Amino acid sequence: MDLINEIVHPDGKYAQEGYLEQVERRQVLERAAEAIALARAGGVPVVYVVVGFSPGYPEWPATSPVFREAREDGRIVLGTWATEVHASLAPVPGEPVVAKHRLSPFHGTELDRVLRARNVNTLLLTGVTTDLVVLSTAREGHDRDYCVEVLEDATATADDALHAAALTVLARTATITTVREALGAGREREGAA
């Protein structure tokens, strides 16, 4: 989720605010790529989520401190390089990409319908940021009766303390695991995405 150029590429604006350093140090792109490869090999549906706004920012939430600078300096405009999934994780034909305008990928999107159409009952979450999109998805996924697993080694936020705090909160509604624990050899996954 939100493994887009603006956040995880060296030229991204959000990347320069601590996210890139954490993503690189924690090898999030490499681990997310491993998770995607293992999921594809095991027949587990892969669904992408990207955050962004249409040109002109009609969906922009004026009261949101999280998205304040997005409009101020032209960040995360859908259909641009900024909101493309990082090239190392590119979707293959048939893998859905769900665009969202808020923290939660369920808010105002077709995500739940996309997951249910694929008979998904377990969410395996990767992405940036742990304290925002991952936390929001885990909580709402829990409330929509999905089993939720956070692949901790394929997540990051702007700093270690915030990441650790988010994991503490996430453990209340999700299983905290790793890519290999969740998708490793010999582990069959039915209904996971």
Secondary structure by P-SEA (a helix, b strand, c coil): cccccccccccccccccaaaaaaaaaaaaaaaaaaaaaaaaaccbbbbbbbbbcccccccccccccccccccccccccccccccccccccccccbbbbbbcccccccccaaaaaaaaaccccccccccccccaaaaaaaaaaaaccbbbbcccccccccaaaaaaaaaaaaacbbbbcccccccccccccccc
